[in-house]
Amino acid sequence: MEIDDLRALSDEDLDNELYDTHRELMNLRFRAATMQLSNVNEISSAKKRVARINTLIRERELTRAAV
């Protein structure tokens, strides 16, 4: 997902997306450990997605606090 797609999601959808991405990251780590993961770059892209989601959640918290 692009950042614009993530910005369009509601808070609840962002939480669900964060949960799903954490689960995906865990599965990717298990697959890498058991040598079943062919593209290890997927791990870094999942980490970046988690960071983007956390950044959006924090931005929204700061916006609510400022108003």
C-alpha positions in Angstrom: 0.0 0.0 0.0 1.1 3.5 -0.8 1.1 6.2 1.9 -1.9 7.9 0.2 -3.9 4.6 0.4 -3.0 4.4 4.1 -4.1 8.0 4.7 -7.5 7.2 3.3 -8.1 4.5 5.9 -10.0 5.1 9.1 -8.4 4.7 12.5 -9.9 1.3 13.0 -8.8 0.2 9.5 -5.3 1.4 10.3 -5.2 -0.7 13.5 -6.3 -3.7 11.5 -3.7 -3.1 8.8 -1.0 -2.7 11.5 -2.1 -6.0 13.1 -2.1 -7.8 9.7 1.3 -6.4 8.8 2.8 -7.5 12.1 1.4 -11.0 11.5 2.8 -11.0 8.0 6.2 -9.9 9.3 6.3 -12.7 11.8 5.4 -15.2 9.1 8.1 -13.8 6.9 10.7 -14.2 9.7 9.7 -17.8 10.2 9.9 -18.6 6.5 13.3 -16.9 6.4 14.5 -18.9 9.4 13.4 -22.2 7.8 14.9 -21.2 4.4 11.6 -21.1 2.7 11.6 -17.4 1.8 12.9 -16.8 -1.7 12.9 -12.9 -1.5 14.3 -11.7 1.8 13.6 -8.1 0.7 9.9 -8.7 1.7 11.0 -8.4 5.3 12.3 -4.9 5.0 9.3 -3.8 3.0 7.0 -5.1 5.7 9.0 -3.3 8.4 8.7 -0.1 6.3 4.9 -0.6 6.1 4.7 -1.0 9.9 6.7 2.2 10.3 4.5 4.1 7.9 1.3 3.0 9.7 2.8 3.9 13.1 3.7 7.3 11.7 0.2 7.9 10.5 -1.3 6.8 13.8 1.0 9.2 15.7 0.3 12.1 13.3 -3.4 11.6 13.9 -2.9 11.6 17.7 -0.9 14.8 17.5 -3.6 16.4 15.3 -6.3 15.5 17.8 -4.2 16.8 20.7 -3.5 20.2 19.0 -7.2 20.9 18.4 
